[in-house]
Amino acid sequence: MATPILMLGAGRMGGAILDGWARADAFAPAELIIVDPQPSEAALAMQAAGAALNPSDADLAAAGTVMLCVKPQTWQEAAARYAPLLAADAVVVSIAAGVTSGAIAAAFGGRAVARVMPTTAAAIGQGTASLYASDPSARARARMLFEPLGAVVDLADEAQMHAATAVSGSGPAYLYAFIEALEAAAAGAGLRPDEASRLARSTVIGAAALLAQGKAEPSDLRRQVTSPGGTTEAALNVLLGERGLPSLLREAVGAAIRRSKELGA
Ligand SMILES: NC(=O)c1ccc[n+]([C@@H]2O[C@H](COP(=O)([O-])OP(=O)(O)OC[C@H]3O[C@@H](n4cnc5c(N)ncnc54)[C@H](OP(=O)(O)O)[C@@H]3O)[C@@H](O)[C@H]2O)c1
C-alpha cells in the first residue's frame, strides 16, 4: 500500500472510515495524514493515536494515496487547493457522490483515480463500498482501503456508480426512515413511545441478522412469516400494493440517480 494516506475532509463519512480502520487495525495511525478545518471526533482520535492532523503544505507531498472525502459541492475548491501540493504519482480515491473519475483526474493533474461509494457502517466493519476505476492499480488501491471496512462491490462500468449511489450510498437512510415510520405507526396504534421504538428497532435488527446468516432469500424469509389469511398478509397487501413499496422504491432510487447525475454535471 502506498502510504502515507492523505484524507482530505474527515467529516461524517471520512470519520466513519477512520473509525473503521482503527477498529480493524488496518493502517498504522502514523501512516495517516488528515486535513480538515473542523476535525471530527474520529479525526481527533486518530491524531491522538499518532496521525498527522492539518500539517504544513510541504508534508502533503509525501502522500502515496489521497482520499477525497469532502462534500461534492466543495470538491473542486479542495482539488484546486491541494492538487499542486501532491506527488505526481499519488493515486486519488474519491468518495464524492456523482463526480466522475474523469473530472477528478482533470482537477488532480491527470493522476490515477478510483471512485468509491461507501456507507457509514464502515465505522463498525459492516460497510458496503461500490468501487470503480479504469486504472487497475487505482482499483487495487481502493480495494485495499475499503476491504477492511466490509463488503466491496466492483463495478465494471462507471455509469453504474449512479445506481450504486442510489441503492447503497443513500440506502441506509431509507431503512432508518422505514424504522421511524414503523415507530410512528406503533405509537399511533396505542403503544407507549418507548415500547414502540424498542419493538420496531429490535424487530428490524433481528430480521436483518437472520438475513445476514445467508441461509435464505428475503422472499423466503418473508413467506415464512406470512400465513395465508393472517395479519402479515393483510399488511403486505397494503405495502406491496400498486402504490406500495416496490413503486415507491423505484421512484426513490430514480430520484437519487437523477440527483447523482446533477451533482456530477
Ligand atoms: N455521509 C454519508 O453517508 C456518505 C455516504 C457515501 C458517500 N459520501 C460522500 O462523502 C463525502 C463527504 O460527505 P460527508 O457527509 O462526510 O460530509 P461532511 O460531514 O460535511 O464532511 C466533509 C468534511 O470536509 C471538510 N472540508 C470542507 N472543505 C475542505 C477542504 N477544502 N479541505 C479539507 N477539508 C474540507 C468539511 O469541513 P467544514 O465542515 O468546515 O466544511 C467537513 O468536515 C461526500 O462527497 C459524499 O458524497 C457520504
The ligand as an ORCA input file, in Angstrom:
! r2SCAN-3c Opt
* xyz 0 1
  N     -22.456     10.702      4.733
  C     -22.620      9.577      4.029
  O     -23.325      8.650      4.441
  C     -21.906      9.344      2.719
  C     -22.020      8.109      2.081
  C     -21.318      7.904      0.887
  C     -20.537      8.936      0.343
  N     -20.480     10.121      0.960
  C     -19.665     11.161      0.347
  O     -18.715     11.554      1.289
  C     -18.358     12.897      1.051
  C     -18.333     13.641      2.356
  O     -19.655     13.654      2.916
  P     -19.856     13.837      4.473
  O     -21.279     13.515      4.762
  O     -18.785     13.102      5.198
  O     -19.623     15.420      4.569
  P     -19.154     16.253      5.840
  O     -19.581     15.615      7.110
  O     -19.550     17.679      5.569
  O     -17.574     16.114      5.778
  C     -16.758     16.827      4.907
  C     -15.633     17.425      5.723
  O     -14.698     18.013      4.838
  C     -14.336     19.266      5.356
  N     -13.849     20.150      4.292
  C     -14.546     21.008      3.513
  N     -13.724     21.619      2.629
  C     -12.490     21.152      2.865
  C     -11.206     21.403      2.289
  N     -11.061     22.260      1.302
  N     -10.173     20.725      2.761
  C     -10.297     19.824      3.756
  N     -11.470     19.543      4.360
  C     -12.561     20.203      3.919
  C     -15.591     19.766      5.977
  O     -15.308     20.833      6.850
  P     -16.444     22.001      7.048
  O     -17.489     21.380      7.904
  O     -15.692     23.104      7.671
  O     -16.957     22.337      5.659
  C     -16.111     18.532      6.675
  O     -15.534     18.328      7.933
  C     -19.355     13.460      0.062
  O     -18.717     13.628     -1.182
  C     -20.438     12.424     -0.006
  O     -20.942     12.331     -1.327
  C     -21.140     10.359      2.139
*
